[in-house]
Amino acid sequence: MKETGMKQNDKILLDHGSGGKISHTMIAEMMLPAFDNPILARMDDSAQITIGCERLAFSTDSYVVDPIFFPGGDIGELAINGTVNDLAMSGAIPLFLSVGMIIEEGFPVADLNKILRRMGLSAQKAGVQVVAGDTKVVPRGAADKIFINTSGIGRIPEGVEISGYRARPGDKIILSGTLADHGIAILTSREGMRFDSPVLSDTAALNDIVQKMLRVDRDIHVLRDPTRGGLGTTLNEIAGQSRVGIHIIEDSIPIKPEVAALCELLGFDPLYIANEGKLVAFVCPDHAEAVLAELCNDPLGKDACIIGEVVEAPAGRVILQTRIGGTRIVDMLTGEQLPRIC
């Protein structure tokens, strides 16, 4: 009988870092059993921890993006914004970050200074402080330029309960802006593709916009930033966690014309391409229009729109209503479309 899951592979593949099906299998079959505890088992973007009467969010992430400088940002800005956003997706107000760097011997000091300056500016803009860090240098060839890890902690305001388990039938699904900008920016830069109007990464800190949304509706059910694996994988994760169905409408999903054209040319589905400055929110229908209006008033949410809703069945499935009037299942990402995207 054919073996399933991790037993099919005796070596780690690039697919294991895709954020898709094989990543989830590795987490479920290896990571969770090794570190099993109720906090980790929730599998949200950040862990929610209670210490005394204080509720905290804690998250960590590593960044290995190639190239390290790309249109609209760099690895340092990405590392700050990414961890800030993971904290924000629990409704937390990010407070403190740590930064760990693994640097390859021979890496230009000028490039390191440039990255550090951008990190400092990004932290200042997001209202967080970098309060701890570590640096290691490895021999030439033992790494690729520079890898960065950021961990962060934030405070969850009273009355905020946001989790991938809280999606409910009837919830409206709001997307804060255009899809696939970051992934296409990385790809075109990596391949040396030149255009009159280059696609820029959407990397941005979303903590301020989340707090604006929470002032409109304290009871937002789910927040998630669709990074690796894109919107399609993110929605599948939420459908599985909450055991609900999700129905989205293709014509409602905003994509810049140049990004859509490049996806079509290169054979990529924008639903599975990484984003670094967008969020998806699940909001009860009574408050959806008000939350949407608040998003649209912010520069980071000017293209926000309602893209679908939560339904009871089929539980655990994401269904897309296509432009031609049919439907198709949007499954979790299989394989690795774009390695080292973040």
N, C-alpha and C positions, 0 to 999 in steps of 0.2 A: 504494500500500500504506500502511496506517495506521501512523503512527509510534508508537513505544513509549517508555516511561520519561520522562525529563525533557523530551524533545523535544516532548511534547504540550503543555507549558506554557511560555510565554515570560515568566511572572512567578511570583514566589514566592507561594504560597497558605498559608492557615492550616494546611491539611493537611500541609504540609512540616514542621510542628513537632509533629505528633501522636504520633510514635514508631511509627507504623504503616507500611503498605506504601510510601506515597509518600515518607516520611522515609528509609526504607531505600534506596529507589531513588536519592534525592539523594545519600546517603552513598556508595553503590556507584559511581555514575556521575560524580560531581563531586568529592567530598571525598577519597576514597581515591586516585584518580589524581593529584590535585594534591599530596598529601603522602605518597605511597606509601613505606612502609617496613614491615618485618616486625613491629615492635612494634604499630603502629597497626592492621595488618591482622588482628590477633587479635580485635578488636572486643569485648573484654570491658568490664566497667563501669569498670575502671581499667587503665592501662598498667602492665605489669610490666617493671621495668628493673633490670639488674644493674650495680652500680658496685663494682669490686673484688670482695670476697667478700660484699658486702651486696646483698640483693634488696629492691627498693623498689617500692611501688605509687604511681602518680601519677594524679590525676584532676582534671577541671574540669567545672563545670556552671553554668548561668545560670538565674535565677529571675525570672519575670515574672508570678507568680500574681495573679489578680484575683478577689476583693478581697484586699488585702494583710493585713487582719486577718480571721480566720475562726474558727469554733468549733473550739477545740482548738489554735490556734497562730497564727502570722503568718509573713510572708515571710522574716524574719530567722532564726527558728527552723528553718524549712524549709530555708534555704540551708546552715546549719551541718550539720543532720542528713543532708541529701541527699548532701553530699560525703563526710562521715564514712562513710555507708553504702556509697557506691561503692567506697571503699577497703576497707571490711570485706568486700565480696563477693569479694575476692581472698584473703581470709584475713589481710589486713594489720592491724597495730596502727596506727591513725591517730596521727600525731604533730603535724603542723603544717598550718595553713591560711592562705591569703591571702583577702582580701575586697576586691572591687571594687564600687563603687556608682555608678550613673548616676541622678541625682536631678533631677526636674523643678523648674524655678523655681516658687516659691510653695508648695512642699511644707512642711507644718507641722513646725517644729522639735520640738514635743512628740511627734509621731509618730515622727520619726527617733530621738529619745532612747529611746522605748519599744522600737523595733526593735533598737537597739544593745544595750540592757540584756538583751533576750531572747536575742540572739546570744551575749553574754558568758556568760550563765547556761547556755545550751545547750552552748557550747564547754567550759565547766568540767565540766558533767555528763558529757560524752563523753570527757573527759580529753585534750583537744587544746588547742593554743595558736594564736591568730591572731597571726602574726608579720610580716605584710606586708599592705599595702592601698593602695587608690587611690580617689579620689572625683572625679567630674566632675558639673557642673551644666549642664543644657541648658535652652534657652528654654522658656517655658510653651507647651505643645502639642507639643513635640518628643519627648516621652516621656509615659508614663502613670504619674505619681506617682514610683515608684522601681523600678529593676531592680537585681538583685544577682548578682554572679558570685563563686563560691568555688572555689578550687583547693586541693588537698591532697596531702600526701605521707605515706606510712606505711611501716613495716617489715614485710616478710613473714617469718614465722618459718621456721626451717629445717624441711624435710620437708613443707611445705605446698605443694601443687600444685593450685590451683583454677582452672578455666577452663570456658567454655561448650563447649569441644571435648572434655571428659572424660566426658560422659555415656555410660554403658555399658548394654547390655541386661541387665535384671535389677535395675538400680538402683531403689530406692524413692524416690518423690517426696514430700517433706515440705513442707507449707505452714505457716508459723508462726502464722497466725491468720486472722481474718475478712477477707473481701475488700470492697473498694469504699468503705470508710469515708471516706477522704480525698476522693475524687472527689465523693461525695454531699454531704459537708460543704461543699465549695466551691460546688457547684451550688445547694444550698438557701440558702446565705448570699448568693450572687450574685443570686438571684431574689427575695430577701426573704421566703422561705418560713419560717413560724414553727410550731414544734411544741412540745408539752408537754415532750418529752424530745428535745432537739436531737441530731442526729448529729454526733459530734466527729471531727475529723481524727485519724488514727493516727500523725501525724508523731512519730518517735522515732529515736534513735541506736541502731544494732544491733551496734556493734562489741563490746560486752561479751558479748552473747549468742552471737555468733559464736565468740569465744575459748572460751566454755564448751563449745560444740559440738565444737570442735577438740580439747579436752582428752579428750573421749570417743572421737572418731574423727579422727585426724590426716589420714586419707585421704578426706575429703569430696571428691567429684568436682566438683560444680558448686554455686555459690551465686549467686543473683541476686535483686535487689529489684524486684518488678514495679510500676514507676512508670508513666510514660506508656505507653499501650497496654495496660496491665493484665496480668493473668496469662496471658491467651490469647496476646498478642503475645510475651511473654517466653518462653513454652514453645515457640512457633514458632521464635524465634531460636535457642534451645538445640538443638532438633531439627535445624535446618539446619546449625548449626556442627558438631554431633557426627555428623550423618548417621544418625540413629536415628529410630525412631518413639516417640511418647509416647501412653500410654493413661491417661486420667483418668476418675474416677467422679463424676458430678454430685452424688450424695447425700453424698459425702465432703467436699465443699468447704464450709467454714463461712462463712455470711453471716448477719449480724444480722437478725432479723425485720423491724425498721423499715427497714433498708437494702434488703432484698429487696423490701419492699412499695413503697418509693419507686422502685426500679428498674423494677418492673412497671408502676407508675402512669405513669412518665415514658417508658417504652419503651426503657430502657437494659439492655444485657447486662452484668451485674457482672463477667464475665470480661474485659471490655475497659476497665474503669474503674480509674483510677490509685490506687495505694496508696503511702504514704510511711513506713510503719513495719512492713512485712512482708517476709519473705524466703521464697524457695523453695530447697530443698536437695535435691540428688541424692546419695543415700547407698547404698553397697552393702548388700544385704539382710541380711547378717550383723550389721551395726551399726545398722540403721535404728531398731529399737525402743529401743536405748540412747540414741541421739541424740534421738529423740522425747521420751523421758522427761526428758532434760536440758532440752529446750526447755520442756516443760510445767511444770517447776519454777520457771521465770522468769516474772515478771508479763507480760513482752512476748510470751511464748510459751504462755500458759495455754490458748489455744484451738487449739494446733498439732495437726495430724493428718496421716496419710499419705493422699494424694489420688490416687495412681496409681503407675505404674511405667513404666520404659523398656522398649521392645520393639524387635526388629530391623526390623520392617516394619509399615506402609509408611514407609520412611526419609523424614525431613523433614516428616512429618505429625503433627498432634495430633488424636487421636480421643477424643471425649467419650462415655462411656456414660451415657445419659439416665435420668431417674427412671422412665420408663415402659418401660425395658428395651431401647430401640433405641440406635443410635449416630449421631453426626453429626461432621463435620469441623469443628474449631475452626481457622479461618484467622487470619492476621495481620489486625490492625485495618485496615479500609479507611475512609478519610475521617477527619474530626475530630469526635469526639463532644462533647468539652468543651475548647475552646481555653483556653489560659493556666491550666492546672491546677496547674502547679508553676513 
